[in-house]
Amino acid sequence: MWLSRVALLSVLSVGPGTCGCSASTGSLSPAPFASRPPPLPAKSTVADLARVREPVRWSTRLDRDHVLVGRIWSVRLARFVEEQDLMSLLHGYVLIGEKHDNPDHHVLQTRLLQAMVNAGRKPTVAFEMFDEDDQNAVERSRLAHPQDAASIAVATKWDKSGWPPWANYAPIVQVALDASLPVVATGLPRARMRALMSPRDPKGAPTTQPPLDEGVPLTEAQTASLRDELRESHCGHLPETRFAGMIRFQRARDAAMAEALVASARTSGIKHGVLIAGTGHIRLDRGAGRDLAAKDPEVPIVSVALAEVEAGKTDPSAYAARWNTPQLPFDFVWFTPRATDADPCAAFAP
């Protein structure tokens, strides 16, 4: 699913953005992905830096005994890899995708970021959940309370943002604060988001706002695939007149995330960055990964999708249908239990 659980109603009123909740099935011709990470080492030579100290303790319970839970699938190698192998490759731009309402996904994001810090890296940490308008509030909070993640929640009015509880994200932010890492907001300001949802004038220009980067253009097949996902994620309730704006909205958010990472890297001179975002944003074929490859092609990109398992589905490659593509559009997929059985279409019931 591309939209959060408040779906169309939130977007039209400008609420939380896309997520990795679920997606429609369909077809999409394979497209070149973004730059790939270096090969996995036959035997890790950086084990001391990426050592895994404790097993993951799952808090979600649905399908916890599924055979894939806890396993990490390398899409490129078409085989499972160990956690330390994944940790050893976390450099450059590291995109970590979540299903927003799964607490275990935030635990794994914290774990991955901490591994980079333990390895001596100092990445920018960019969040989909903070709007660009929140950046000044984040910086003021850090000046007043340098190591207090709760202060950032207050400063950015998190409790009114529509995102899941701050307790899910606080550990990720705390790792960044403790290591003095840049914390970067990537969400488009609300006024710009509304403009993207507005009709264009006859010449194709936005009617109320200056031009906004909408990312690398999609192919016809990719656009059709995204349209199918939007239709499915809104349970058939998205009016046809909204599709063009929704596609622009999605691509502009991806481009904004990529630009925030690149701009921070250029400002700091450190070529490492982590993106915390919904899984749909971190895909390499038509997400922020595609835009990063165009904006900063010299820096490697590693895309890690945190994915809930499905009962009876034990072949990792079969999960590609969730993202409406024949091939998983990530470098790695780390499988987790499911957080809920709630029907996402229930919100559309009369």
C-alpha positions as CSV (number, residue, x, y, z in Angstrom):
1,M,0.0,0.0,0.0
2,W,1.3,3.4,-0.9
3,L,-0.8,5.4,1.4
4,S,-0.9,5.3,5.2
5,R,-3.9,3.8,7.0
6,V,-5.8,7.0,6.7
7,A,-5.4,6.7,3.0
8,L,-7.2,9.1,0.6
9,L,-8.8,11.2,3.4
10,S,-5.4,11.9,4.9
11,V,-3.8,12.8,1.6
12,L,-6.5,15.2,0.5
13,S,-6.2,16.9,3.9
14,V,-2.4,16.4,3.7
15,G,-1.6,13.8,6.4
16,P,1.1,11.1,6.6
17,G,2.6,9.8,3.4
18,T,3.1,6.5,1.8
19,C,4.0,3.3,3.6
20,G,5.0,-0.3,2.9
21,C,1.7,-1.7,4.1
22,S,0.6,-3.8,1.2
23,A,0.2,-3.5,-2.6
24,S,-1.8,-4.7,-5.5
25,T,-0.6,-7.5,-7.7
26,G,0.1,-6.8,-11.4
27,S,2.8,-6.8,-14.0
28,L,5.7,-4.5,-14.6
29,S,8.5,-4.9,-17.1
30,P,11.9,-5.1,-15.3
31,A,13.7,-1.8,-15.2
32,P,17.3,-1.0,-14.4
33,F,17.7,-0.6,-10.7
34,A,19.8,2.0,-8.9
35,S,23.6,1.5,-8.3
36,R,24.2,-1.8,-6.5
37,P,26.2,-2.4,-3.3
38,P,29.5,-4.3,-3.6
39,P,29.4,-8.1,-3.5
40,L,28.9,-9.9,-0.3
41,P,32.2,-11.0,1.2
42,A,32.7,-14.8,1.1
43,K,33.8,-14.4,4.8
44,S,33.2,-11.1,6.5
45,T,36.3,-9.1,7.0
46,V,34.6,-6.5,9.2
47,A,32.9,-8.8,11.7
48,D,34.3,-6.7,14.6
49,L,32.5,-3.7,13.3
50,A,29.2,-5.4,12.5
51,R,29.1,-7.9,15.3
52,V,25.5,-9.0,16.2
53,R,25.4,-9.1,20.0
54,E,21.8,-10.2,20.7
55,P,19.1,-12.0,18.7
56,V,16.1,-9.9,17.7
57,R,13.3,-10.1,20.2
58,W,10.0,-9.8,18.3
59,S,7.2,-7.8,19.9
60,T,4.6,-8.6,17.1
61,R,3.1,-12.0,17.3
62,L,1.1,-12.8,14.2
63,D,2.8,-15.6,12.2
64,R,5.8,-15.4,14.4
65,D,6.6,-19.0,13.7
66,H,6.6,-18.5,10.0
67,V,9.7,-20.1,8.4
68,L,10.8,-16.8,6.9
69,V,10.7,-14.7,10.1
70,G,14.1,-13.3,11.0
71,R,15.7,-14.3,7.7
72,I,17.4,-11.9,5.3
73,W,17.0,-12.4,1.6
74,S,19.6,-11.0,-0.9
75,V,17.7,-10.2,-4.0
76,R,20.8,-10.0,-6.2
77,L,22.3,-13.3,-5.0
78,A,18.9,-15.0,-4.7
79,R,19.8,-16.6,-1.4
80,F,19.6,-15.9,2.3
81,V,22.5,-14.1,4.0
82,E,23.5,-13.6,7.6
83,E,22.9,-10.4,9.5
84,Q,26.6,-9.7,9.9
85,D,27.0,-9.9,6.1
86,L,24.2,-7.3,5.7
87,M,25.8,-5.1,8.4
88,S,29.1,-5.1,6.6
89,L,27.6,-3.5,3.5
90,L,25.9,-0.6,5.3
91,H,27.7,2.4,3.8
92,G,26.8,5.0,1.2
93,Y,23.1,5.7,1.1
94,V,21.3,3.1,3.2
95,L,17.5,3.1,2.7
96,I,15.5,1.2,5.3
97,G,11.9,0.7,4.5
98,E,9.1,0.0,7.1
99,K,5.5,-0.7,7.5
100,H,4.7,2.2,9.7
101,D,2.6,0.4,12.3
102,N,4.9,-2.5,12.9
103,P,7.0,-1.9,16.0
104,D,9.5,-4.6,15.0
105,H,10.4,-2.6,11.9
106,H,11.5,0.3,14.0
107,V,13.6,-2.0,16.2
108,L,15.4,-3.3,13.2
109,Q,15.9,0.2,11.8
110,T,17.5,1.1,15.2
111,R,19.6,-2.0,15.0
112,L,20.9,-1.2,11.5
113,L,21.7,2.4,12.3
114,Q,23.5,1.4,15.5
115,A,25.6,-1.0,13.4
116,M,26.7,1.8,11.2
117,V,27.6,3.9,14.2
118,N,29.5,1.0,15.7
119,A,31.4,0.7,12.5
120,G,32.6,4.3,12.8
121,R,30.3,5.8,10.2
122,K,28.6,9.1,10.8
123,P,25.6,9.1,8.5
124,T,22.9,11.7,8.0
125,V,19.6,10.3,9.3
126,A,16.7,11.4,7.1
127,F,13.1,10.8,8.1
128,E,10.0,10.7,5.9
129,M,8.0,11.5,9.1
130,F,9.4,15.0,9.6
131,D,8.2,17.7,7.2
132,E,10.8,20.1,5.9
133,D,9.0,22.8,7.9
134,D,10.0,20.9,11.0
135,Q,13.7,21.2,10.4
136,N,14.1,24.4,12.4
137,A,12.2,23.0,15.3
138,V,14.5,19.9,15.2
139,E,17.6,22.1,15.3
140,R,16.2,24.3,18.1
141,S,15.4,21.2,20.2
142,R,18.9,19.8,19.7
143,L,20.5,23.1,20.8
144,A,18.3,23.2,24.0
145,H,18.3,19.5,24.7
146,P,21.2,17.8,22.7
147,Q,20.4,14.2,23.7
148,D,16.7,14.3,24.4
149,A,14.7,12.6,21.7
150,A,11.4,13.4,23.6
151,S,12.2,17.1,23.1
152,I,12.1,16.7,19.3
153,A,8.7,15.0,19.5
154,V,7.4,18.0,21.5
155,A,9.1,20.5,19.2
156,T,7.6,19.0,16.0
157,K,4.2,18.4,17.5
158,W,4.4,14.7,16.8
159,D,1.3,13.8,18.8
160,K,-0.7,15.8,16.1
161,S,1.2,14.5,13.1
162,G,-0.9,11.3,12.5
163,W,2.1,9.0,12.6
164,P,2.4,6.0,14.9
165,P,3.4,6.6,18.6
166,W,6.7,8.4,19.1
167,A,7.9,5.5,21.2
168,N,8.4,3.6,18.0
169,Y,10.7,6.1,16.5
170,A,12.4,7.6,19.6
171,P,15.1,4.8,19.7
172,I,16.1,5.6,16.1
173,V,16.4,9.3,16.9
174,Q,18.2,8.6,20.1
175,V,21.0,6.7,18.3
176,A,21.4,9.8,16.0
177,L,21.5,12.2,19.0
178,D,23.9,10.1,21.0
179,A,26.3,9.9,18.0
180,S,25.8,13.6,17.0
181,L,24.4,12.6,13.6
182,P,22.5,15.1,11.5
183,V,18.7,14.6,11.6
184,V,17.1,15.7,8.4
185,A,13.4,16.3,7.6
186,T,12.4,15.2,4.1
187,G,8.6,15.5,4.1
188,L,7.2,18.1,1.7
189,P,5.5,21.1,3.3
190,R,1.7,20.9,3.4
191,A,1.2,23.7,1.1
192,R,3.3,22.1,-1.6
193,M,1.6,18.8,-1.1
194,R,-1.8,20.4,-1.6
195,A,-0.5,22.0,-4.8
196,L,0.6,18.7,-6.2
197,M,-2.9,17.4,-5.7
198,S,-4.4,20.3,-7.6
199,P,-5.2,20.2,-11.3
200,R,-2.7,21.7,-13.7
201,D,-3.4,24.6,-16.0
202,P,-3.7,23.9,-19.8
203,K,0.0,24.3,-20.3
204,G,0.8,21.7,-17.7
205,A,2.2,24.1,-15.0
206,P,1.0,23.9,-11.4
207,T,-1.7,26.5,-10.8
208,T,-0.6,27.9,-7.4
209,Q,3.0,26.9,-6.6
210,P,6.4,27.2,-8.3
211,P,7.8,24.1,-10.0
212,L,8.7,21.2,-7.7
213,D,11.2,18.4,-8.4
214,E,9.1,15.3,-9.3
215,G,12.0,13.0,-9.7
216,V,13.3,10.9,-12.6
217,P,10.3,10.4,-15.0
218,L,8.7,7.0,-14.9
219,T,8.3,4.7,-17.9
220,E,4.8,4.1,-19.1
221,A,4.9,0.6,-17.5
222,Q,6.0,2.0,-14.2
223,T,3.4,4.7,-14.3
224,A,0.7,2.1,-15.0
225,S,2.0,-0.1,-12.2
226,L,1.9,2.8,-9.7
227,R,-1.6,3.7,-10.9
228,D,-2.7,0.1,-10.2
229,E,-1.1,0.2,-6.7
230,L,-3.0,3.5,-5.9
231,R,-6.2,2.0,-7.1
232,E,-5.7,-1.1,-5.0
233,S,-4.5,0.7,-1.9
234,H,-7.6,2.9,-1.9
235,C,-9.8,-0.2,-2.3
236,G,-11.2,1.2,-5.5
237,H,-12.4,4.5,-3.9
238,L,-9.8,6.8,-5.5
239,P,-11.5,8.9,-8.2
240,E,-9.9,8.8,-11.6
241,T,-9.5,12.5,-11.5
242,R,-7.1,12.1,-8.6
243,F,-4.6,9.7,-10.1
244,A,-2.4,12.2,-11.9
245,G,-2.0,14.3,-8.8
246,M,-1.4,11.3,-6.6
247,I,1.4,10.1,-8.9
248,R,3.0,13.5,-8.9
249,F,2.6,13.5,-5.1
250,Q,4.4,10.2,-4.8
251,R,7.3,11.0,-7.1
252,A,7.8,14.4,-5.5
253,R,8.1,12.9,-2.1
254,D,10.6,10.3,-3.4
255,A,12.6,13.1,-5.0
256,A,12.5,15.3,-1.9
257,M,13.9,12.4,0.2
258,A,16.7,11.8,-2.3
259,E,17.6,15.5,-2.5
260,A,17.7,15.8,1.3
261,L,20.2,13.0,1.6
262,V,22.4,14.4,-1.2
263,A,22.3,17.9,0.1
264,S,23.3,16.8,3.6
265,A,26.1,14.7,2.2
266,R,27.4,17.6,0.2
267,T,27.2,20.0,3.1
268,S,28.9,17.7,5.6
269,G,31.3,16.1,3.2
270,I,30.4,12.7,4.6
271,K,29.1,10.2,2.0
272,H,26.9,8.2,4.2
273,G,23.1,8.6,4.8
274,V,20.2,6.6,6.2
275,L,16.6,7.1,5.0
276,I,13.8,6.0,7.4
277,A,10.7,5.7,5.3
278,G,7.8,3.6,4.1
279,T,8.9,0.6,2.1
280,G,7.4,2.0,-1.1
281,H,9.8,4.9,-0.9
282,I,13.0,2.9,-0.7
283,R,12.4,0.8,-3.8
284,L,15.2,1.0,-6.4
285,D,13.1,0.8,-9.6
286,R,10.8,3.8,-9.0
287,G,11.4,5.2,-5.5
288,A,13.9,7.4,-3.8
289,G,16.6,4.9,-4.8
290,R,16.0,5.7,-8.4
291,D,16.3,9.4,-7.7
292,L,19.4,9.0,-5.6
293,A,21.2,7.1,-8.4
294,A,20.5,10.0,-10.7
295,K,21.4,12.8,-8.3
296,D,24.6,11.2,-6.8
297,P,25.7,8.3,-9.0
298,E,29.1,7.9,-7.4
299,V,27.8,6.8,-4.0
300,P,26.6,3.2,-3.5
301,I,23.0,2.6,-2.5
302,V,21.8,-0.2,-0.3
303,S,18.0,-0.8,0.0
304,V,16.7,-2.9,2.9
305,A,13.0,-3.7,3.0
306,L,11.5,-4.8,6.2
307,A,8.6,-7.0,5.2
308,E,5.8,-8.8,7.1
309,V,5.4,-12.4,6.2
310,E,2.2,-13.9,4.7
311,A,0.8,-17.2,5.9
312,G,1.6,-20.0,3.5
313,K,4.1,-17.9,1.4
314,T,7.6,-19.3,1.9
315,D,9.3,-18.3,-1.3
316,P,10.9,-14.9,-0.9
317,S,10.7,-14.0,-4.6
318,A,6.9,-14.5,-4.4
319,Y,6.7,-11.4,-2.3
320,A,7.5,-9.2,-5.3
321,A,3.8,-9.2,-6.2
322,R,3.2,-7.1,-3.0
323,W,5.1,-4.3,-4.8
324,N,3.4,-4.9,-8.2
325,T,6.6,-6.1,-9.9
326,P,8.0,-9.4,-11.0
327,Q,11.3,-8.8,-9.1
328,L,11.7,-7.5,-5.6
329,P,12.8,-3.9,-6.0
330,F,15.3,-3.9,-3.2
331,D,18.7,-5.2,-2.4
332,F,17.6,-7.1,0.8
333,V,14.4,-8.1,2.4
334,W,14.3,-8.8,6.1
335,F,11.2,-10.7,7.1
336,T,9.3,-10.1,10.3
337,P,6.0,-11.2,12.0
338,R,2.9,-9.3,11.2
339,A,1.5,-6.5,13.4
340,T,-2.2,-6.7,12.7
341,D,-5.0,-8.5,11.0
342,A,-7.0,-5.3,10.5
343,D,-8.6,-4.8,7.1
344,P,-7.2,-1.7,5.5
345,C,-10.3,-1.3,3.4
346,A,-12.5,-1.0,6.5
347,A,-11.9,2.7,6.6
348,F,-13.7,3.1,3.3
349,A,-16.8,1.3,4.6
350,P,-19.9,3.5,4.5
